[in-house]
Structure formats: C-alpha cells, structure tokens
Amino acid sequence: MAAVALAPSQSPFRSSPDKWLPSLIGFRSRRVGFEPKLAAARGIGWKNCEKSTGWREQVRKKEAVRCTSEWVEKGMLMGGIGGETKITVPARFKVVTLLALVMCLCNADRVVMSVAIVPLAAKNGWSSSFLGIVQSSFLWGYVFSSVIGGVLVDRYGGKKVMACGVALWSLATLITPWAASHSTLSLLAVRAFFGLAEGVALPAMNTLVSRWFPTNERASAVGISMAGFHLGNVTGLLVTPVVISSLGISGPFFLFSSLGLLWLTLWESGAANDPREMHLISQSELRLIQAGKTESPARNDKFPSLRLLLSKLPTWAIIFANITNNWGYFVLLSWMPVYFKSVFDINLKQAAWFSAVPWGVMAISGYIAGAVSDYLIKAGYSLTLVRKIMQSVGFIGPGVSLLCLNHAKTPVAAAMFLTTALSLSSFSQAGFLLNMQDIAPQCAGFLHGISNSAGTLAAIISTIGTGYFVEWLGSFQAFLTVTAVLYFATTIFWNAFATGERVFKEG
C-alpha cells in the first residue's frame, strides 16, 4: 500500500493534534485518505468521503473521518499514529472458520464408524450384506432431518439449528460404543438418531454462507467450509485406528464427542444468523456484504409451495445432481476401508491411510473449485454458465476415474484413481450446492432439505446395494460401473435444465 512520501516538515503526525489535524488535509495515500471536518469549515473538502466508506473518531474534541478502502473492507486495516499497525480479521472469516471446524467434526464423527465397523464385524461375525445395513443406519435418520432441518433453518436461522444439531450428534457419538455392546438393535437406533441430528448441518452451513458472504465470495466460502468437511474424513480415518489400538473401540467416539461440545462454546459468541445481528462486525464489512448480494434479503414468512418447487425443471436438476453426488460419495465413504482390505488384503491402518489420502486432496481441490468459480463470476461470466461448468467437471471426472478404478492392480494405483475421482467431484460444491441459493434464496434451506432427502435415499440404496453386489458377485467392479453411468447421465440432464437465474420469487 504505497503512500506519498513526505518531508519531515510536511509530516501530518506532529506532537500536537492542534497542529497536525489541519495538515491531514494534504496527506493522501493510494488506499487510505483522511479529511477532518475542520477542513469543511475552511472551504476545503473531498466529495462524499463520509458517505462512501468512513469511520468516525474523536481526536482531542475534533472529529476526523477516516476514509476506508477495499483493503479495510477485506479486513486489513493498516496504519495509525506513531507507525502502529492494526490487523482486523473480518467477522465473516471468523464465521467461515467455525463452519469449517464443525463440518470437520460432522464428517469425522461419521467416519469413526466406517473404521470401527471392521473390528466390530470380526467380533460379531457380521456378513457383508448386514455390514451394509449397519453402515446405512446413519442415513435412516438423516433422510428425515434434511427437510425438517431445512425448514427450521429458513424459519429460525442457521446458528441455533446448527448448535442443536452438534449437541445431539455429539451425544449420539458418545453412546455409540455402549449401544454396540448392548445389542444390534440399539446400535441401529443410535446410528439413526445420529443421522437425524447431523441432517441439519449442510442446510445450516449453506444458509449461513449465503447470509454472510457476497455472491462473488460465496463459492470460496463454501469451498473452505467443505474443505473442513472433507478433512473430517482424513481426521476420522487416520485418528480412529490409532485411538482404537490405544484405548479400545470406545476411545475415538469419546474423543470426537468431546470436541463437539468444545466447539459449542466457541459458536455461541462467534456467530450470528445474519451479519446485521452481529454486534462486533464493522459497518464497512456489513456494507460490503450487502452490496455484494444479487438478491434482496430473504423473507422467512413466505415460501413457494412444494408443488410449485417440484414443477420447475431447475429444481429437478438440483435433486438429480444431489442424488448422484450422494450415491457416489457414500459408496466411497462407507466402503473404501473395506475395499482396500478385501481387494488388496492390507491391514486396517494401511487401509485407513489409502482411504484418507483422496479425502485430503479433495479438501484442497474443493477450495480451488470455489476460487475458480468466484474468479469466473468476477470476470463477467454468467452464473448459469459457471454453475454448469463446475458441475460438469464434478460429475464427468469421477465417472471416468471410477471406470479406471475397475482396472487398478495395486493399492497405490487404486488410491490414485480414487484421489482423482474425489478431487474432481468436489467441483460439485460450486455447482448444485450453490445453485439452491441462486434459484430460491428465500427457501434455500427447504430446497436443500428436499434434494438432500432424495440424495440420502439414493445413498441408502447405494450403501446397502454395494454390500449385496460384493456378496453376490465377489467384487466391487459392477457397482463402480453403475455409479459411473449415473454420473454421465446426470451431467446431461444438468446441462439441459440447470440455471443460475432466480426462478422462485417471493410472495
């Protein structure tokens, strides 16, 4: 941030404020300017400085208006008397950091069971088909809470709904080992309750991001939040085997439930449903957020009817995209440790490492996808075109990679294909996941719940179906091929009917 050089005699920072305040009139930089109100009284003024960006401050009973810039609005307030430097982190960055952390916990709590189920299956003598039922039990509750959670988020905001969800799923995580030792029925019930609590996470995250970020930063914010989500896979896959070997099967469940309760203490003071409700946010940041939104603020009292939502093809493009995304995602999430163990005969810790690497890369690629999407929007490309490009990459890439996975001969080659599949699938975050806010901002949570419920049903079928396919045919190849074909078919439908324009008006 370059500034005009001043001779010592010209310096605006003198020992007495009465002397240096008038000289501030002549001090200008490229990014930050100053104008005391005293100047206006002497006939010297700059145009609308206070209206454009200013912050007021009192200096020895004389007000000066500090003109801020994009640097300040993006959180970097630098400068001050005596050479002091002050760096202010924007409130929206704090919110997205907390969202990334909770999404990490959300997925880590799911993955614990994907790893712990291997010793549990050996202990209880479960078949591959019954193992699929246990894996899918999480989704039984998840399918119902997606719609309910979406409606609650639209009505009451994301903060409270997210907090309630975290508290309940942390409790379910904590009691899972007890349920597994008690009976199979109690284990299935607790896992279903766990899914019921976690179903609110994605609608709440998506709505909070739409409230807190301007349109041209939204994809990056979702990328950061979902990076935490995918890193939860890595955390769960790597930490769980180590903790199990040290503390037993109950160890990782206790660890992650405790982290959830710790996160709640930070969330209470660090977030709000809307930036206008946040008392610590600066006025310049609030103006930046509001000015960067293409839609008017959503009203929570008038939703389009379900019949109207389902009558539009862009809605079905989102629903089919969610179905396909969840189908492939949950097959890989639930079955990869078992895949590496059964196909390549490697132990649990090695299987966890091979399964974790793709998710770690996916976290990085998801942020890259968001940054690319935001760049294209800033460059002037239409929302419709950007959403179609991102989603096409997010489906065609994984489809091709899964077909190649059928021919992998070593665990290293399989991990490479899985890494490619998951990395490219993360581009969906800048596709259908953001598109809900584009076409129906006033009921995006409800629309997310509808599409996610359909996707969850698909995930249940794919998770259970994989177990039966493996048991009947003795390999994963047939189901991977079916999944690849589904990716390709949905890509065609998406490009034919998806749009980035607002479809549903308020009222």
N, C-alpha and C positions, 0 to 999 in steps of 0.2 A: 504494500500500500504506500505508494510514493507520495511524498509531501513536498511542497515548495520550500527550498532552503531559505533560511532567514539569518541575517546578520545578527550579532548579539544585541545591537541597539534596536533591532526590529522585533525581537522576540516578544511574543504575546504573554509569556509567562514571567512576570516580574514579581518583585517581592510584595507589592501592594495590589490587592484586587482593584482598588480605585484607579490604578494606573493601567493595569493590563486588560481590564474589561473593554475599554474603548478600542484597544489595539487588536482585539479579537476580530474586529470587522475586517481587517486586512489579512487575516490568517485563513487560508483555504488550502485544502488538500484535494487530492483526486477523489477520495471516497467520503471523507467526513468534513462537514462545514460547521461554522458557528455563526450565530447572529444574536447579540444581546438586544433586548427590547429597547435599551438605551439608544441604540442606533436609529430606531424608527423615529424617536423624538427629535433627532438631529437631521432627519430627512434622508437618512441612508438606510436602505432596506433591500432584502432579497425577496424574490417572489414566492409567496406562499410556503415559506420554509416550515412553519409550524404545521400546516395542513398536510404536507407531503409525508413527513416521517417523524417529526420532532419529539423529543423527550424534554420536560422542563426540569430545571434545577435552580435552587436558590444559592446565590453566592454573595454573602455579605449584604443581604436585603435587596439585591438586584437580581432579577431573573434573566437567565440566558436560555435560549432554546438551542438544543443540540440537534442538528440535522443528522439523522442516521441514514444508513445506506443498506444496500443488499448484504454487505458484509455483516452489519449488525443484525439484520433480519435473519440471517442464516446462522447467527449465534456467536459471531466473533466480534465482540466489542473491544477494540484495542485503542489504547491511548489514555491520556489523563495528565493531570498536573504533576510535575516532577518526574515524568517519564514512567509512571506506573502503567502496568499492563493488566487489563482485566479481561478474562475469557469467560463468557457466559454460555453455558450449554442450553440450547433451546428446549423448551418443555416437551415439544413433540418428539425429540430424540430420546428423552428420558422415558416417555411412554412406550416408544417402539422397543427400547431396550428391555423394559419389563415384559412386554409382549413376547419378545424373543425368548426370554428366560422361561416364561410359563409354557410356551409352546414346546420348548425343550423338555420340560418336566412332563408335559402331556404325553409326548411320544415315548419318553424313557419309561414311564410307568406302564405303557402298553407292551414295550419290548421285553421287559423283565419276564413276562410270562412266556414269550416266544423262546427264550433261552432256558428258563426254569422248567419248561414242559418236557425237555429231553430227559433229565433225571427223574422227573415225576412219571413219565411214561414208562421208563425202565422199572421204576419201583412198583407201579401199579399194573403193569402188563397191558397197557392200552394199545389197541390196534391203530393203524394209520387212519382208518375212517373215523374212529372215535376221537383220535387226536385232533382231527379237523373240526369236530363238533366242539371240543373244548376251546380251540382257537377262535371259533366263530361266536362263542357265547358272549364275548365282549360286544359284538355287533347287535345282539338281540335288544339290548337296552339303547344302544347308540341310534338305532333306526327310529325310535320314537322321540328321543330328546332333540334330534336335529330340528324338527319342525317346531316343537314346543320352545326350544331354546331360541330359535329364530324370532318367534313372536314375542317372547319375553325381552329379547334384546331391542327389538323395534319399539316396544312399549316403555321399557324402563332403563334402557341404555346398557352399554357393554360392561361397565365397571362392576356393578352389583352382581350381574349374572355370571360374569367370569369368576368373581370371588366365591360365590356359592358353589359353582362347579368345581373349583380347585379344592375347597374344603371337603366336599363329598367324595370326590375321586381319591383324595389322599387317604380318607378314612377307609374306603374300599380296598385300596392298595395295602394298607396296614393289616387288615384282617384276612387277606387272601391266603396266607400260609395256614392260618387256623382252619379256614374253610376247606382247603385241600386235604388236611389231615382228618377232618371230621367226616366228610362224605363227598362223593362226586356231585350229588345234587346241590349241596351247599356251595361247592366251588362254582358250579354253573350259575347259581343265583347271584353270588357275589360278583362274578365277572360281568353278568348282565347289568347289575347295579352300577358297576364301574363304568360300563359303556354309557349308561343313562346319564351319569354325571359328566362324562367327557364330551358328550354330544353338543354342549353349548360352546365349546372352546372356539371352533372355527367361525361360527356366525358372530360371536362376540368380537373376535380379533378383526374380522373383515369390516364390521361396522365401526369399530373404534378407529381403524386406519382411515376409513372414509371421512370420519369426522375431524381427524387430527391433521390430515395432510392434504395439500393442494393436489389437483389432478396430475400435474407433471412430476410429482414426487411419490405418488401413491404406489406405483409398481415397485419402486425401490424399497419402500416401507414394508410392503407385503413380502418382498424378497428377503429382507432382514428378519422379519417375523418367522417366515417359513424356513429360513436357514437354521433358526433355533429349533424348529420342529424336526428338521432332518438330523441335526446334531444330537437330538434326543435319541434317535436310532443308534448313532455311534456310541453315545454315552451308555445307553442300556446294554448294547451288545458287548461292549468291552468291560464295563464295570461289573456287570452281573456275574459272569463266570468267576472273576477274582473274588468277589464278596461271597459267593456260594462256597468256594473252596476254603475260605477262611472262617465264615460264620454260619454256614449252612444255608438251606433254601430260604429261610425267613429273613436273612440278612439284607438282601437288596430291596425287599419290599418295605422293610422298616426305614432304610436309608432314604429312599425316594419319597416316601410319605412325609418324613420329617422335613425334607427340603421344600415340599409343597406348603407346609404350614409356615415355614420361614418366609417364603415368597409373599404370603398373605400380609405379613407385617409391613413389607415394602409397598405393596399395592395400595394400601389404604390411603397413604399420604402422597403417593407418586403419580396418581392418575385421576381422570375425571371422565364422565360420559362425553363431554363436549369441551373444547378449549375455552369456550365462553364461561364455563363453570369453574375454571382453574384459576385460583386467586394468585398463583405465582407466575403466570405467563405474562410476558411483556406485551404492551399494546402493539408494538411494531410486528411481533411474530403473529399476533392474532389477526392483524390486517393482512399479512402475507397469506395466511391460511385461507381467510375468507375470500380474498381477491383471486386466489388460485383455483377456486371451485367453479366448474362449469354449470352445476345445477343449483337451484335455490335450496335453502335449508329444508331438510325433510320434515314434514309434519307427521306426528305419530298417531293422529286420530283418524286418518282416512287412508285405507288400504284398498288397492284393487281386489276384487273378489277372486277366489280361487279359480272360478270358471273363466274369468277374463284372463288371468295369468296363463292358464293352460290353453287358451285359444290362439296364442301367438307362437309362431314358429321360432323366434329367437329364444323364447323360454325353453322350448324343447331342445334347441341346440345346446343350451346350458345343461339341461337334465341329462341328455345323452353323453355329453362330454364328462359330466361328473360320474355317470355310470361306468364309462370306460376307464377313467382315471382311477377310480376306486377298485375296479376289478383287477387291473394290473398291479396297483400299489399294494393291495392287501395280500395278493398271491406272493409277491416278493417279500413283503414284511413278515408274513407268518411262516413262510416255508423255506426261506433261504438257509437258515441254520440246518434244518432237516435235509435240504437238498445237498449241501456240501457234505454232510455226514453220510448220507445214503449213497450218493453217486460217487464220491471220491474217497470215502472211508477215512475221514480225518476226525480228530477228536473235537470235543466241544469248544475248547479255547481257540483252536485253529479255525474252526467253522465260524466262530464269532468274529475273528479278525477278517476273514474273507468276506463275511457278510457286512461288516461295518464300513470297510473302505468305500464301497459305492455310495453309501448314505452320506459320508463325509464330503465326497466330491459333489454330491447333489446339493449340499448346503451352499457351496461356493457358486455353482452354476445357477442356482435359483436367484442369488443376488445379481449375478451377471445378466440374467434374463430380465430382471426388473430394471436394471440400469439401461440396458439396450432399449427396452420398451419406452422408458421415460425420455431417452435421447431422441427416439424417432418421433414421439409426440411433440417435443420441443422443436424439432426440425420441421414441423409442419405437416407430417403425415396424419391422415385421418385415424380416429380411434378404431373405426371398423377395420381398416387395413392392418393396423398394428396388432389388434386382437387376433385376427385371422393368421397372421404370420407367426405369432408366438405359439398359438395353439397347434398349428400345423407342424412346427418343429417338435412340439411337446408330444405329439402322437406318432408321426411317421418315424422319428428317430428311435423310440423304444420298440416299435413294431419290427423294424429291420434288425435291431440288436437282439431281440428275443429269438428271431429265426436263426440268427448266427449262434446263439447260445446252445441251440439244439446240437450243434456240431463241435462244441468245446470238448477237448480231450484231457485237459489238465485243470486243476482248480485255479491256477493263475489266469489261464485263458477265459475261464468262466467268470472270474471276478472282473476281468477287463470288459467283457460284454455286458455284464450287469452294471458296471460303472457307467458305461456309455448309455445304457437304457435309462437308468435313473437320472443321470445328469441332464439328458435331453428332455425327459418327462417333466423336469422342474420348470420348463418354459410354459407349462400349463398355468402356472401361478400368475403369469401376465396375460393369460388368455381367459378361460371361462371363469376363473376365480374372481377376477376383477370385473368381468362383464356384468355381473349381477348389479353392481353399483351403477354401471352405465345405463342399463335399460330400465331399472326400477329403484332409484336411490331411496325412495320413501318407504320401501318394504323389502330392502335387500336381505335383511335377516330372515324374513319369512321365505323369500325365494331361495335363499341359501339352504334353509331347512328342508324345503320340498325337494330340491335337487340332491341334497346330501342324503336324504332318506332313501331316494331311489338308488343313489350310489351305494348306500350301505346294504340294501337288499342285494345288489349285484356283488358286493364284497362277501356277503354271507354265502351266496351261491358259489362264488369262485373259491373261497377258502375251503368249504366243505367238498366242493367238486374236485379240487386238486387231490384231496385225500383219497377219494374214490377212484379217480383216474390212476393214481400211483398204485393203489391196491389191485385194481383190475388189470392194468397194462404193464405194471412193473417199471414205469419210467415217467419222467416229467414232460417228455417231448410233445405229446399230443396236446396237453393243456397249454403249453407255451405257444404252440401254433395257433390254437383257437384265440388266445389273447392277442396275438399279433394281427390276425384278421380283423378282430374287433377294433383295434387301433386304426387300421386303414379305413374301415367303413365309416367310423365316426368322423374322421377327418373330412371325408367328402360331404357329409351332412352339415358339419360345422361351417365349411366354406360356402355352402349353398345358402344357409339361412341365418347365420350369426350377424349381429350388427353392433356397432359401438354407439349408436344413437339412442336417445331416451325413447322408450316405447310406451311406458305407462305414465300418464300424467296424474297429478294429484286431484282428488275430488271425485 
